[in-house]
Amino acid sequence: MHKRFRLTFATATAAALTGGLLTFSAATATAADSTTVPQADFNGDGRGDVAFSASLSYVNGKKEAGQLVALYGTSTGVSSAKRSTISQNTSGTPGTAETGDHFANDTAYADFNGDGYDDLAVGSAGEDVGSDVDGGAVAILWGSASGITGKGVTVADPAPGSHDFWGRTLAAGDFDGDGKADLAVGSTGAVIHVFKGGFSSSGAARGRYTIKPPIMGTDGQGPLNLTAGDVNGDGRTDLVVDGYETASEHGWNRNYFVPGTASGLSMASAKTLKPGTITAIGDIDADGYGDIVSGAYWNAVMNDGTTAPDAAKGGKVWVTYGSASGPDKVTGITQDTGNVPGASETNDYFGYELDLGDVNGDRYLDLVVGVAGENIGSYANTGAVTVLYGTASGLNTSSGAQSFAQSTAGVPGGDEKDDMFGMDVKLDDVNGDGKADLLVGSTENAGNGALTYLPSNGTKITTTGSRTVSPSASGVSTTGTPYFAANFAD
């Protein structure tokens, strides 16, 4: 079974790559409210900022208590010099850092209170709430002229005891089109709770409702990931739910498109999509409709010989183009497609992570694909990333694609076993030139983790000006395996 959990609930290590499917992941839940992919600006300076997790980090000796890091954009990109590093022990942050809280296991940004600064919804899915072990917690940390400082409020679980890991999955968007950012929250339960935007200083929403996609699975896992974006171009944010199909004993992954309406998300017109446990939404072909990109990163043939539907050896990326009626034409991409870099090999995990952004400013969104299991030379699972460029006819797989690994000239570091370069990926304009830059997470140094910054030169991603941001330079302890930069906020 190829379940892809968030990193914080994993028991797997990088060694699991050789035995089948990874059992942990960095989740992507894009807070899109239009056909573009908006970037976070927590301090309101007009440059993109990036937030990410170190959700297995030690805090004051508490194992896997978790931390959040926000790097603020500057004219030279991002570094540890301008940042916030926050735990539940940070003044103003709800809760207290405790063993196994997994603070920042998932995050989603939007301006939840309408003050002009983006805020950050943060899950602490391992939080014990009273006697409710692993009940989970969600907080909103407010943006300000100083960025994310830790000041925030709790978004209370409306059904404590009915599920675990409240806040395991998060997505933000304007689902009802009223101009206010809403927040969708998942857990191990099948029900997704949606809080209506216009959050008060106490954390109260203007209302709440629930949806229930067919994601029960056989073991009550609830949704794997939530991704928000406007697929049908009506100005309301839609939601893609990565979940399960329960018809077989394997519980194959299946995604569901849930459209936004004037009254919010509605299951009445929901549609089934191609599989993929990480999803991104944005307008690749600039036709006014958001396109859905999903990473089915597993192999077509499982370890027990079972054939996985809609999969390919080494992984496959499905692109479902948007239309006025929602999801429309579909195309699949592997490392054997056209001139896509690399070749499809078992356990490459092509599509392990995905993100969309405009690298060259041509209005067509480009796609970065994490290939976290890529073997390079004698190094197993060292990882790589692929950049495919958008055109009026969709993603260009014939020419112009780029591939980066730590052995690429100019990229900091070097190939090592189990680095998993591409464990998470993000395209954001963090230097303010109007072009999206590339950020790559890895499991560098046996799970310590690292972030690599590769800027756009206006035409393509380049290594000029690249740098690595490390946990130790960012105030994160490297005791244990913090998995610094494993989950980027979207």
Secondary structure, DSSP 8 states (H G I E B T S, - for coil): -----BGGG----GGGGGGSS-S-B-----B-SSSS---B-SSSSSS-BEEEEETT--BTTBTT--EEEEE--BTTB--TTSEEEE-TTSTT-SS---TT--EEEEEEEE-TTSSSS-EEEEEETT--BTTBTT-BEEEEE---TT---S-EEE---SSTTS-S-BTSEEEEE-TTSSSS-EEEEE-SSS-EEEE-S---TTS--S-EEEE--S--TTTT---SEEEEE-SSSSSS-EEEEEEE--SSTT--EEEEEE-EETTEE-GGG-EEE---SEEEEE-SS-SSS-EEEEEE-S-SB-TTS-B-TT--TT-EEEEEEEETTEEEEEEEE-TTSTT-SS---TT--EEEEEEEE-SSSSSS-EEEEEETT--BTTBTT-BEEEEEEEETTEEE-SS--EEE-TTSTTSSS---TT--BTSEEEEE--SSSSS-EEEEEE-HHHHTBEEEEE-B-SSSB-STT-EEE-SGGGT---SS---BTSSB--
